[in-house]
Amino acid sequence: MTGRHLLAWVVLIAVLDAGCGVRPSGVITGGPAPTGRAEGATLYFLANSTLMKVRRSTPQHLSPTQALTLLENGPTSDDWAENLTSEVPTGLDPVTVTTDASGNVDVVLSADVTTLSTTAVDQIVCTVRDALSTTAPITLTSHAATRGPRVCPLSG
């Protein structure tokens, strides 16, 4: 090995040994880890008879029943100004949402599900899907009948 090669090796080892110049520090803590769920709720209204995703900001992530209450309340004045409508009637409460061992979701409504339009069913199914972050089939049930299982016709 020549003197040049030896000098090159010594310089390389010295550079690697020196590190990158980052000095050690104490533990730096951050906020809580992200959960993958954003705060608020995604509701589905209609724009010219086509389902449209509408984001509602709230202080925390809403449960499916809370999201359905917002959906049942209908479009806000800002939504109406953008010509958004809804076919979901009032009187769905009380609502319960359960998931079975296979992951299938059952939404039990006090309103008769046979009176809901297909579009209203889709609005409910899509809203529950996003509230649960699921791709599982969703069935709507009332004392009178069952609708579904259905999946949201829009991708999440």
C-alpha positions as CSV (number, residue, x, y, z in Angstrom):
1,M,0.0,0.0,0.0
2,T,1.4,3.4,-1.0
3,G,1.6,6.4,1.2
4,R,-1.3,8.0,-0.7
5,H,-3.5,5.0,-0.2
6,L,-2.7,4.9,3.5
7,L,-3.4,8.6,3.8
8,A,-6.7,8.2,2.0
9,W,-7.7,5.4,4.4
10,V,-6.7,7.4,7.5
11,V,-8.8,10.4,6.2
12,L,-11.8,8.2,5.5
13,I,-11.7,6.6,8.9
14,A,-11.3,10.0,10.6
15,V,-14.4,11.4,8.7
16,L,-16.5,8.3,9.5
17,D,-15.4,8.4,13.1
18,A,-16.3,12.1,13.4
19,G,-20.0,11.4,12.6
20,C,-22.3,13.9,11.1
21,G,-22.0,16.6,13.8
22,V,-25.4,16.0,15.5
23,R,-25.0,16.3,19.2
24,P,-26.9,14.1,21.5
25,S,-30.0,15.6,23.3
26,G,-32.5,14.5,25.8
27,V,-35.8,12.7,24.8
28,I,-38.0,15.0,22.8
29,T,-41.7,14.1,23.2
30,G,-44.4,14.9,20.7
31,G,-48.2,14.8,20.8
32,P,-50.2,11.6,20.7
33,A,-49.6,9.3,17.7
34,P,-52.0,9.7,14.8
35,T,-54.9,7.3,14.8
36,G,-55.7,7.5,11.1
37,R,-59.1,9.1,11.9
38,A,-59.5,12.8,11.3
39,E,-61.6,14.9,13.6
40,G,-65.2,15.4,12.4
41,A,-67.4,13.4,10.1
42,T,-67.9,12.8,6.4
43,L,-71.5,13.0,5.3
44,Y,-73.0,12.3,1.9
45,F,-75.4,14.8,0.3
46,L,-76.7,15.1,-3.2
47,A,-75.5,17.5,-5.9
48,N,-77.8,17.2,-8.9
49,S,-79.0,13.8,-7.7
50,T,-75.4,12.5,-7.4
51,L,-73.8,11.5,-4.1
52,M,-71.2,14.0,-2.9
53,K,-68.9,13.7,0.1
54,V,-69.1,16.7,2.5
55,R,-66.7,17.1,5.4
56,R,-68.0,18.4,8.8
57,S,-65.4,19.7,11.2
58,T,-66.0,18.8,14.9
59,P,-63.8,18.8,18.0
60,Q,-63.4,15.0,17.8
61,H,-64.1,12.1,15.5
62,L,-67.8,11.3,15.5
63,S,-69.3,7.9,16.1
64,P,-71.5,6.5,13.4
65,T,-74.7,7.4,15.3
66,Q,-73.4,11.0,15.8
67,A,-72.6,11.2,12.1
68,L,-76.1,9.9,11.2
69,T,-77.6,12.6,13.4
70,L,-75.7,15.3,11.4
71,L,-76.8,13.6,8.2
72,E,-80.4,13.5,9.4
73,N,-80.2,17.3,10.2
74,G,-79.6,17.8,6.5
75,P,-77.5,20.3,4.6
76,T,-76.4,23.5,6.2
77,S,-77.2,26.9,4.8
78,D,-73.8,26.9,3.1
79,D,-74.6,23.5,1.6
80,W,-78.0,24.8,0.3
81,A,-76.1,27.7,-1.3
82,E,-74.1,25.1,-3.2
83,N,-77.3,23.4,-4.2
84,L,-76.7,20.3,-2.0
85,T,-79.8,18.4,-0.9
86,S,-80.7,15.2,1.0
87,E,-83.2,12.4,0.7
88,V,-82.6,11.3,4.3
89,P,-85.7,12.0,6.3
90,T,-85.9,13.1,9.9
91,G,-87.1,10.6,12.5
92,L,-84.3,8.0,12.1
93,D,-83.6,8.1,15.9
94,P,-82.9,6.1,17.9
95,V,-80.2,4.6,15.8
96,T,-77.9,1.8,16.9
97,V,-74.9,0.6,14.9
98,T,-73.3,-2.8,15.6
99,T,-70.6,-4.9,13.9
100,D,-70.7,-8.7,14.0
101,A,-67.7,-11.1,14.3
102,S,-67.4,-11.2,10.5
103,G,-67.1,-7.4,10.3
104,N,-70.6,-6.9,8.8
105,V,-72.4,-3.8,10.0
106,D,-76.0,-3.5,11.0
107,V,-77.7,-0.1,11.4
108,V,-81.0,-0.3,13.2
109,L,-83.3,2.6,12.6
110,S,-86.6,3.5,14.3
111,A,-87.9,4.7,10.9
112,D,-89.3,2.1,8.4
113,V,-86.5,1.3,6.0
114,T,-88.9,0.3,3.3
115,T,-89.9,4.0,3.0
116,L,-86.3,5.1,2.3
117,S,-85.3,5.9,-1.3
118,T,-82.3,4.0,-2.7
119,T,-80.4,7.3,-2.6
120,A,-81.2,7.8,1.1
121,V,-80.0,4.3,1.8
122,D,-76.8,5.1,-0.1
123,Q,-76.3,8.3,1.9
124,I,-76.7,6.4,5.2
125,V,-74.5,3.5,4.1
126,C,-71.7,5.8,2.9
127,T,-71.8,8.0,6.0
128,V,-71.6,4.9,8.3
129,R,-68.8,3.4,6.2
130,D,-66.7,6.5,6.6
131,A,-67.5,6.9,10.3
132,L,-66.3,3.3,10.9
133,S,-63.5,3.3,8.4
134,T,-64.7,0.0,7.0
135,T,-65.3,-1.6,3.7
136,A,-67.7,-4.2,5.1
137,P,-71.3,-4.6,3.8
138,I,-73.8,-2.5,5.8
139,T,-77.4,-3.6,6.4
140,L,-80.2,-1.2,7.4
141,T,-82.9,-2.7,9.7
142,S,-86.1,-1.5,11.2
143,H,-89.1,-3.2,12.8
144,A,-90.7,-3.5,9.4
145,A,-87.9,-4.8,7.1
146,T,-84.2,-5.0,6.2
147,R,-82.4,-3.3,3.3
148,G,-79.0,-4.6,2.2
149,P,-76.4,-5.7,2.8
150,R,-75.0,-2.8,0.7
151,V,-71.7,-1.2,0.1
152,C,-71.2,2.5,-0.6
153,P,-71.2,3.0,-4.4
154,L,-68.5,5.6,-4.0
155,S,-64.9,4.8,-3.2
156,G,-63.7,5.8,0.2
